[in-house]
Amino acid sequence: MVGGTAASGPWPLLGRDPELSAFDSLLAPDSRCGFIEVAGEPGIGKSRLVAEVCHRARATGWSTAWGTAGEAAGESERDPPYGVLIDALDDHLADRAGTAELLEPHHLGRLAPVFPALRGTRPPGSPEAPADRYTLHRAFAALLAALAPPGGLLLVLDDVHRADPASAELISYVRRHAPLPRVRVVAIRRTRGCPGPRAGSRPGVAGSTHRIELGPLDRAAVARLLGPGTARARCAELHRASGGNPLYLEVLARAPGSPGTERSPAELDWGHAKLLSEFRFLSASTRLVAEAISVLDRPSDPELIAVAAETDTSGVLAGTADLFAADLLREAAPGAAGGGVEFRHPLLRRAVYESANPLWRRGAHARVGALLRSQGAPIQVVAPHVARSARVGDDTAAELLVEAARTAARHAPGTAAGLLRSALGVWIDPADPRRVGVQLDLAAALLASGDPSAAHDALRDALPLLAPDADGRRSDAIRMCAAAERLLGRWDAAADLLHHELSSHRPGAGATAALWRELARTEFHRADPGTARAAAVRARDVAEEHGDRAGAAAAASITAYCLAAMGEIEAADAESRAAGRLVDGLSDAEAAPVLEDVMWLPWAEGLLQRFGDALRHVERWLGVARSTGRDAAVSDLLTCKASALTWLGRLREAAECTEDAVDAARRMRADTPLLPALVHRSLVLAARGDIEGARTHCDEAVLIAATRQPLFGPLAEFTAGAVRFAAGEQAVLHRDAVPGPGARPRPPDFPLRAGLYALLTASALRSGDPGGAELFAAEAQLSGSAELLPCSTGFARLARSMVLVARGSAGEGLDAARAAVGAFERAGAVAAAGIARLGAASACAAAGDRAAALDELDRAAHAFIACGADRLLLETVRRQRRLGRRVPRPGAPRRSRERGGDLTPREAEIAALAARGRTNREIADTLVISEHTVETHLSRVYAKLGVSSRTALAAHLRDDSGDPV
């Protein structure tokens, strides 16, 4: 490359395959196109795309030259005439001394005054100043023809929207006269103010000029840029915040607090430098107006901007006109709060704000806050300015901040926490009695928004100053402190605080009920559901006595879960239905303060295998949590939702839920919500076929469990063994997980036991321990006897089927397996029903009925395809092969005229590559996926199309003429 340098991003170019394909066509020898315009928003990747095009073009014999408007200006605000062309070609002319000899003297005479590299070659008698523009334009066309080698010249002109008028006229001339011999001109410009018709997102070749307009990256491209270690929720958040703009995406990903981004100060300054580069073309007065606007939030009043900038409204109007012209400022979107104007992207506002003098910012906020108060603006509008400008000891400011925080706490506890911290920065005297109430409010806001560690720190300073009294402040502080301890995994400390408070003082009724509910949660996490139930009952009695509907619903929800976990199924069912009626009678506003309690109801409904009820309630509580900023509840609610979805066979959705649950728990930096999220994620990933991912999450869960997690710790250890079992290892799961046959597996949740014992039965049989399998199957029968728990009944029958088949009683085993299928289907447990059909297939095969076994396997395969249980689908296909399946059974999917049947786009893509003889490794490299993913997709393709080999697949995918797809 010669001339200026092309911009290049640190990330690979992704999501631009259609545009690259278009350029391949436009640069082909037979293309008539001579002028290509690349348009798009700032930061969208225009220069990055064209840099890749140049790289590919040079590999095919093109010479490239690159110029950027503004680069030749030096310290001045404007390019000299023809600045972008000088930047592109002058170095090239200097390196090629013979270029002047290729030009006609009259052309050389016109060009020499423009290009410094040609000034020494100016023919005698030629004018010292550039000729008229038309003559010069023709001379420039001749220059391009002289510079173009046999392979062609690709001239790139970047940021042409900023080009000087002379350059703009010359570029327009080149466009009108395209194509020039062996020359392609690429003009890169912003979308706004760009003339010509708007092209669609997928470019197409037409005529001598062509326009490619870049749109935002889709979520899949963003996920690939961020890498596999970025959680799905984080990818979605960054995609939404960046709008798919690569520059904004990278700045956001590098921002402090982004997971996995430990950055040096220089790296953190990189983003601001990139964003602020556009402001170097603005005057000082315009930059001051931009800084003033950054202090405000979508200002619509020029007077406010003028007060912040300490100028007059005429200066504001002139500055905003310049900012609009530079596309740095835009009119706020219709419906935006307050209307007014806003920066092109919030990142620009932040960069401008943080680049301003901190002392000036403080003064600007003070001036704006004073004006807003004098105008009678709402407190929520005034408070952010007061928070950034209040002086120590300013009681009026602190009182305003506290009032605004208490208003915000109902719907935005994170915002409230920031305002309360500012108030504490005004009242700095530790002995100031007003600080105590602020610290309690701060702790409540931090707990709700999901920061238990900071909440605990706030309470640690406030508790010693609180004496027992009748207003319940101390009891409320104790409850919050215990909640923070519980979330941080310190259950004994939480229990001690609660027991001491309940036995030592007599708080008010509301505080007493809340203390009992917190004690119930704590004792349950200490693996003592009996004590937890007793505490929840006490909480309900107190609430009902004082007419506290929300408190009664909250306590009933906890009670129902405790009863279900203890195995009192009929009582749990009755209590959960009563709790359901209570919570359904609450408004969202009434439910929000007790959200951490009422969310136990969907957990109870899930244990009772009423998965539809569980999903209905968990979706409602997720809506409440998100609308009120109660992030502390999100991880547990997502884990609960994932559990219900898993039972219902909606594993793809469950996988997304568990990923989001883990991400939400990590943001809280709290082990109590993280451990169940990790356990459920590992189980879902194992069912989906991602054994390595399941191992990774399980290993982390076991590591957390080593810090003494009495409730989920044993389940984490058992899950680790279950993942090894799913991987086909000869793990002695039945010896590792429980003390021995006859002992109750942990955790104590009764409805889970039949499933655990069924898995233990399979482990014992795999390990050659039929006696142990008999004992575990008997335990499963005891745990699966409750008529209200169809899934437990199904697992009990399945365990019985396995030992009967192993014993040689295939007929009885088949009856038990089919009974299991019926039980699972009554509950809507699709994947579990498929597992039971595998048991039925084993019984049929043991009885010598190959056709019946294959029929059961076909039914199982369709169930696993429907729910995304890829590992189980692989196992089903292996069993089909062992039974000699080579052709589709009658009624199974056969050859389709569409050559792909109901394959997904990814399945069809992999099937086509496999049919062409590509190995799994080659397919994985081509599609940038893992070999395991390729194998999983191929198994699903085989099951859908009823084929069992690549040869059969290739035959299936031939069209009527016999040509391969």
Secondary structure, 3 states (H helix, E strand, C coil): CEECCCCCCCCCCCCCHHHHHHHHHHCCCCCCCCEEEEEECCCCCHHHHHHHHHHHHHHCCCEEEEEECCHHHCCCCCCCCCHHHHHHHHHHHHHCHHHHHHCCHHHHHHHCCCCHHHHHHCCCCCCCCCCCHHHHHHHHHHHHHHHCCCCCEEEEEECHHHCCHHHHHHHHHHHHCCCCCCEEEEEEEECCCCCCCCCCCCCCCCCCEEEEECCCCCHHHHHHHHCCCCCHHHHHHHHHHHCCCHHHHHHHHHCCCCCCCCCCHHHHHHHHHHHHHHHHHCCHHHHHHHHHHHHCCCCCCHHHHHHHHCCCHHHHHHHHHHHHHCCCEEECCCCCCCCCEEECCHHHHHHHHHHCCHHHHHHHHHHHHHHHHHCCCCHHHHHHHHHCCCCCCCHHHHHHHHHHHHHHCCCCHHHHHHHHHHHHHHCCCCCCCHHHHHHHHHHHHHHHHCCHHHHHHHHHHHHHHCCCCCCCHHHHHHHHHHHHHHHCCCHHHHHHHHHHHHHHCCCCHHHHHHHHHHHHHHHHHCCCHHHHHHHHHHHHHHHHHCCCHHHHHHHHHHHHHHHHHHCCHHHHHHHHHHHHHHHHCCCHHHHHHHHHHHCHHHHHHHHCCCHHHHHHHHHHHHHHHHHCCCHHHHHHHHHHHHHHHHHCCCHHHHHHHHHHHHHHHHHHCCHHHHHHHHHHHHHHHHHHCCHHHHHHHHHHHHHHHCCCCCCCHHHHHHHHHHHHHHCCCCCCHHHHCCCCCCCCCCCCCHHHHHHHHHHHHHHHHHCCCHHHHHHHHHHHHHHCCCCCCHHHHHHHHHHHHHHHHHHCCHHHHHHHHHHHHHHHHHHCCHHHHHHHHHHHHHHHHHCCCHHHHHHHHHHHHHHHHHHCCHHHHHHHHHHHHHCCCCCCCCCCCCCCCCCCCCCCHHHHHHHHHHHCCCCHHHHHHHHCCCHHHHHHHHHHHHHHHCCCCHHHHHHHCCCCCCCCC
